[in-house]
C-alpha cells in the first residue's frame, strides 16, 4: 500500500469512526435527493481547481468519497490559471470550478471576457489570503500599507503589484488595501495579472514589488526568504467571501439535482476539515501532493491552524484564519457578498455604470438550491440574504444601498487627486 493509499485509508477510518453518529443524525445516506426523480441527472462532475489551499473542500469531497453518498463522482481537474478556468467553464469543458467570486460576476456582466449567465452554488471558504511585499521593500522599511505608501511617495520609481485575475477577489483586496493608505492602484501603480502558483517565482526574479494571492503562496514566499506578509485579507474584511463553487446558469437549469448533490458533498467535506486539528493536518498532507497544490506540507499546515509569521520575526495566532465550514457560517451564498464585488468593479472602472445590484445577485447566487442541500445535512442557514460587515477602514457594508456605497470612495478609477 502506498503512502497516499495508507493516508486515505486512515482518513476514511477516522471519518467513519468519528462522525458516524453525526452522519446518522443528519440523515445523510440515501436521503431524499438520492433516489427517484431527485437522482442526479449527471453522474460525473468535472470540477476545476487552482493549486491553492482553499481548493481543499472540493478535493477532499472526492478523496473521502463524500460524493458517492449522493450518487455522483467528482473529478477534480487541476488548472493553470483563472483565465483558463473561466474559458473552460464558459465552453463546457468544466462542469463547475473552485473559483473567484469576482470572476463569476465578471463573466456574468461581460467584463474582461465573454459574457455568459453564471451561477454561484455556495461559498467555499472565509479568510486565508494575504498581501506579500518583497524582502527588498521590507528592508527599506515598507512592512505594512502605511509604511509602503510612505516609501512609494519618497521613491519616485514605478511600483508593480500582482493580482490573480482582473475582476477577482485578490485584485479587489489589493486595491482596497492600497487605497486605504491613499495609494490609487489605477494611477499610482502598475498592476499585472499572474497565476497563483507563479507568484513566488515572479517575485524571486524581481517582476513585482508585491502581490495578493491565496495560501500557501504567501507563506511559501516567507519560507523561500523572498517576501514578507504585510497584511492578511481577514484584516481587510473579517470573514470575507473568497472562493465559490461556480458554474454556468445553463448547468443549474439542466442538472439541478446534480448541482445540489455536489453542494452536499462539498459541505460535508468542509465540515470534516473544520472538525478537528487532525483532519486539518490530514487535509494538508493530501492537498500538498503533486496532483493538487504541489508544495511542502509545512507551507500549508501552519496558516490553516491560524499560526502566522510575517517573515520579519513577528508571530501570532489568528482566530480568523481560513475556515471551510465553521458550523455552517462559511457556506451560505449571501446576495450582499456578490453585490460587494459589483460595487468594487464599478469603483475601479470595470463597470461603466451602476448595474441593478440586487437583481444580478439574485440571478447568480443559487440560494434556494443551497437551502435545499443545507436542510438535508441539518446545516443552519441565515435569516437574511444580506449581512453586515465592517471593513479595515471602518466603513460598513450591508448591501442596503450599493450605488451610494460604490460612489462613496474618495479613491476610485475616476479620482484625479
C-alpha positions, -999 to 999 in steps of 0.1 A, spaced: 0 0 0 14 34 -10 18 63 15 -11 81 -2 -34 50 0 -24 45 36 -32 81 45 -66 79 27 -75 46 44 -66 62 78 -86 93 69 -117 73 59 -114 51 91 -112 81 113 -141 97 95 -163 66 98 -154 62 135 -156 99 145 -187 110 127 -210 80 123 -233 94 149 -233 129 133 -240 114 98 -268 92 111 -284 122 129 -283 142 97 -300 116 76 -272 117 50 -271 83 32 -299 76 9 -315 110 15 -345 124 -4 -322 137 -32 -306 104 -40 -335 85 -55 -364 87 -79 -369 119 -98 -344 137 -74 -315 115 -85 -285 134 -101 -290 138 -138 -253 138 -145 -232 113 -125 -197 125 -132 -189 162 -125 -156 177 -136 -147 205 -111 -117 227 -120 -94 240 -93 -63 261 -90 -34 249 -67 -44 268 -36 -51 257 0 -88 267 -4 -94 241 -31 -94 216 -1 -131 210 3 -136 202 -34 -106 178 -33 -115 161 0 -151 156 -12 -136 134 -39 -108 118 -19 -130 109 10 -158 98 -13 -185 121 1 -196 124 -35 -205 88 -37 -231 92 -9 -251 115 -32 -249 94 -64 -221 114 -81 -184 112 -88 -164 145 -85 -134 146 -108 -111 174 -96 -92 189 -125 -61 209 -119 -60 242 -139 -31 265 -146 -48 299 -144 -81 317 -136 -84 327 -172 -82 290 -181 -109 282 -156 -131 310 -170 -127 297 -206 -134 261 -197 -165 270 -176 -179 291 -205 -172 264 -232 -184 235 -210 -151 217 -206 -156 220 -169 -189 215 -152 -180 235 -121 -150 251 -105 -134 262 -73 -134 298 -85 -131 335 -76 -164 352 -67 -154 382 -88 -146 361 -118 -181 346 -119 -197 380 -115 -173 394 -142 -183 368 -167 -220 373 -159 -215 410 -166 -193 405 -197 -163 422 -181 -129 411 -192 -140 383 -214 -170 365 -228 -205 373 -214 -224 343 -201 -250 338 -174 -233 323 -144 -242 307 -111 -227 305 -76 -238 274 -57 -220 281 -24 -191 299 -7 -162 276 -2 -141 294 24 -137 325 45 -104 344 50 -69 330 44 -54 351 17 -26 377 22 -6 405 7 31 399 3 57 426 -2 92 418 -15 120 414 10 138 442 -7 109 466 1 108 453 36 145 461 40 136 497 30 110 498 58 79 490 38 62 464 60 26 474 61 3 497 40 12 529 58 50 524 55 46 512 19 27 544 10 55 565 26 82 545 8 64 549 -25 60 587 -20 97 591 -13 108 568 -41 96 581 -75 101 549 -95 72 528 -108 58 501 -85 44 469 -98 18 448 -79 3 415 -90 -32 401 -85 -46 368 -99 -75 379 -121 -87 414 -131 -122 411 -116 -112 386 -89 -111 387 -51 -73 392 -49 -75 423 -72 -102 438 -50 -84 431 -17 -52 446 -31 -69 477 -44 -89 482 -12 -58 479 9 -37 503 -12 -65 528 -14 -69 528 24 -35 545 26 -41 570 -2 -25 549 -30 -46 548 -61 -39 514 -77 -52 526 -111 -29 556 -112 -1 552 -88 10 517 -96 13 492 -124 -9 462 -118 -2 428 -136 -20 395 -136 -1 364 -125 -15 329 -119 -12 320 -82 14 292 -84 37 315 -104 37 344 -79 67 334 -58 89 327 -89 80 360 -104 88 379 -72 121 360 -70 132 374 -103 120 409 -95 89 411 -116 68 427 -89 71 446 -56 41 429 -40 12 406 -47 -21 394 -33 -28 357 -36 -42 328 -17 -22 305 5 1 287 5 20 311 -17 23 339 8 38 316 34 59 300 6 75 334 -1 85 336 36 99 301 36 119 310 5 132 342 20 119 365 -8 88 381 7 70 392 39 34 392 48 22 428 50 -15 421 56 -39 392 58 -72 396 39 -91 389 71 -76 421 84 -92 439 54 -126 422 58 -131 397 86 -148 365 73 -149 378 37 -161 355 9 -133 341 -10 -137 311 -34 -171 300 -46 -183 268 -61 -192 283 -95 -209 270 -127 -230 283 -155 -267 291 -153 -273 266 -180 -257 238 -159 -280 246 -130 -311 246 -152 -301 213 -169 -288 194 -139 -303 209 -107 -302 176 -88 -265 172 -97 -258 207 -85 -275 200 -52 -256 167 -48 -223 185 -53 -232 212 -27 -240 185 -2 -207 166 -8 -186 197 -6 -205 209 25 -197 176 42 -160 179 32 -158 214 46 -174 202 79 -149 173 80 -119 197 75 -130 221 102 -140 193 127 -105 187 142 -68 195 142 -61 160 130 -84 164 100 -68 197 91 -33 182 92 -45 152 71 -61 176 46 -27 195 44 -9 163 37 -33 153 10 -35 186 -10 3 192 -7 7 163 -32 19 170 -67 -15 163 -82 -31 191 -62 -11 221 -48 24 206 -53 42 222 -24 56 211 10 32 203 38 48 229 60 38 256 35 2 247 41 -3 234 76 6 264 98 -18 290 84 -48 267 82 -44 264 120 -41 302 124 -4 301 132 11 331 114 45 347 110 53 378 89 88 368 78 104 395 100 103 377 133 67 385 143 44 355 151 8 355 161 -22 332 164 -51 345 142 -86 332 152 -99 344 118 -78 320 98 -91 302 67 -123 283 75 -143 259 53 -174 253 74 -174 269 108 -207 254 119 -222 264 85 -214 301 88 -190 299 59 -210 285 31 -242 305 25 -240 325 -8 -251 358 6 -265 382 -20 -247 411 -3 -214 392 -8 -219 391 -46 -231 427 -47 -200 439 -29 -178 427 -58 -201 446 -82 -196 478 -62 -158 474 -65 -160 466 -102 -178 499 -105 -154 517 -82 -124 507 -103 -139 513 -137 -146 477 -147 -183 486 -149 -190 519 -165 -224 524 -149 -244 512 -119 -260 478 -125 -291 465 -108 -270 451 -80 -297 431 -61 -313 417 -93 -280 405 -106 -270 389 -72 -304 371 -73 -297 358 -108 -262 345 -99 -264 332 -63 -284 300 -61 -297 305 -26 -328 282 -30 -306 253 -41 -282 258 -13 -310 259 13 -323 225 0 -289 210 3 -282 225 37 -316 212 50 -306 177 41 -274 180 62 -291 198 90 -269 228 84 -284 261 96 -289 290 71 -292 327 79 -325 345 81 -314 372 57 -297 371 23 -278 403 33 -251 405 60 -233 435 76 -195 437 77 -171 464 88 -140 468 66 -105 478 77 -112 515 71 -143 514 94 -168 516 65 -197 492 70 -211 472 40 -246 458 44 -259 457 9 -287 482 16 -276 510 -8 -249 496 -31 -248 525 -56 -242 550 -27 -216 528 -12 -198 524 -46 -198 562 -51 -187 569 -16 -150 561 -20 -127 591 -25 -101 570 -42 -115 553 -73 -108 549 -111 -120 585 -118 -102 602 -89 -79 629 -102 -60 638 -69 
